[in-house]
Amino acid sequence: MQRVLVTGAGGFIGSHLVEYLKQSGYWVRGVDFKQPEFGTTAADEFHRLDMRRWENCMKATEGVDEVYALAADMGGMGFISRHHSQILHNNALINIHTLEAARSNGVKRYFYASSACVYPEYRQSEASVTPLSEDHAYPAQPQDAYGWEKLMTERLCIHYREDHGLQTRIARFHNIFGPRGTWDGGREKAPAALCRKIAVAALTGNPEIEIWGDGAQTRSFCYIDDCIEGIHKLMRSDYCHPLNLGQDRLVTIDQLADMTAAIAGLTIVKRHIPGPQGVRGRNSDNSRVREVLGWEPRVTLEEGLARTYRWIAEQVRSKMSQSIAPGAEP
């Protein structure tokens, strides 16, 4: 039985990955700064550790064969557009210490969760964006600190493989979404935010929802189950270069809102307001991941949104019922 570590195991992607690996027969140690927010962990061991600290990284990576490095200080555009120094500082410490601790402890294989945010802003200035291939990352010009720290750690992983023989694997995630993701509080991403707003609209009878920008900005969105399968396929492969992992279906934010409203059986009124939007357009070129992994997303955007909306709507109902319960805080 292979022993693996998942960092960020209390978070959205990490908690799903822990479940998948356990079901696939691995012994799993989970590590995070926090306990899983939505339920108990499936890990054999779970430790609350601050992975910015070197000694904690050594403890976490001791006695495991493989590491899935997902720990990060992150969120949606509302968060990463306002916390550049915090993100770059915290994630640089996490990544540098975890990678060196893995090497020191004799870890054989190491997965790093990168992001489509590494791609240059000058390639994403139009809504009808050309899909981004892996080679488009250079010349580098990510939009924000989050993208720069992801790109820097990709380089670090590549050099650790070349210099130390640590088998590193790198996936660039494109907007992963699904149940058990952050859905309020400021760190949520667009699908979760829209699901929350539309669930509130359905429960309150007020059909107006706010959308940052003009709603014409574009993205592609990948459902969590497909992402997890892709991670595992990449980790088991011999491919050692950065690889896109995402859907390649481009939609506008307004279209995403309309899809979610249709799932809820609601007619909404969209009110566009100023707010952080990120790049104008972003889509994944999946040619290489098809070629080297034979991986293809299987869950449609509509089906993934339906599953996510049902889960978030239940969270919203529960929170609203608690706020109006007798004796509850206003």
Number of C-alpha atoms within 10 A of each C-alpha: 7 10 15 24 28 27 30 28 33 27 24 21 23 24 25 22 27 29 17 17 19 15 11 10 11 18 18 25 22 26 30 23 18 14 18 19 14 15 10 10 19 21 22 13 12 21 19 16 19 16 27 21 14 17 14 18 24 20 15 27 27 15 15 20 18 23 26 25 23 23 26 24 19 16 17 19 18 18 18 22 17 12 16 13 12 15 23 19 14 17 22 19 16 22 26 17 20 27 25 19 21 25 20 12 16 16 22 15 21 24 23 24 21 27 23 25 26 26 26 22 19 13 19 21 15 15 18 18 18 14 20 20 16 21 10 13 19 11 10 15 17 23 18 20 20 26 22 19 23 25 24 14 20 25 13 17 27 20 14 17 18 12 9 10 13 20 20 28 27 26 25 23 21 24 25 22 25 24 22 21 24 21 21 14 8 14 19 21 20 23 22 24 22 25 27 25 23 31 25 19 20 18 13 10 10 12 18 15 17 16 21 16 16 16 19 16 24 24 25 22 26 25 26 25 19 19 26 21 17 22 21 16 16 22 23 12 12 13 17 17 13 24 25 25 32 28 27 22 16 20 20 19 22 19 15 23 23 19 16 25 22 15 18 18 11 16 14 18 13 16 13 14 12 10 12 15 19 19 21 18 24 30 26 26 20 21 16 15 21 13 9 14 16 11 19 18 20 13 15 15 19 15 13 19 25 20 14 23 25 15 17 27 20 13 17 19 14 11 11 14 12 14 13 11 10 8 8 9 8 7
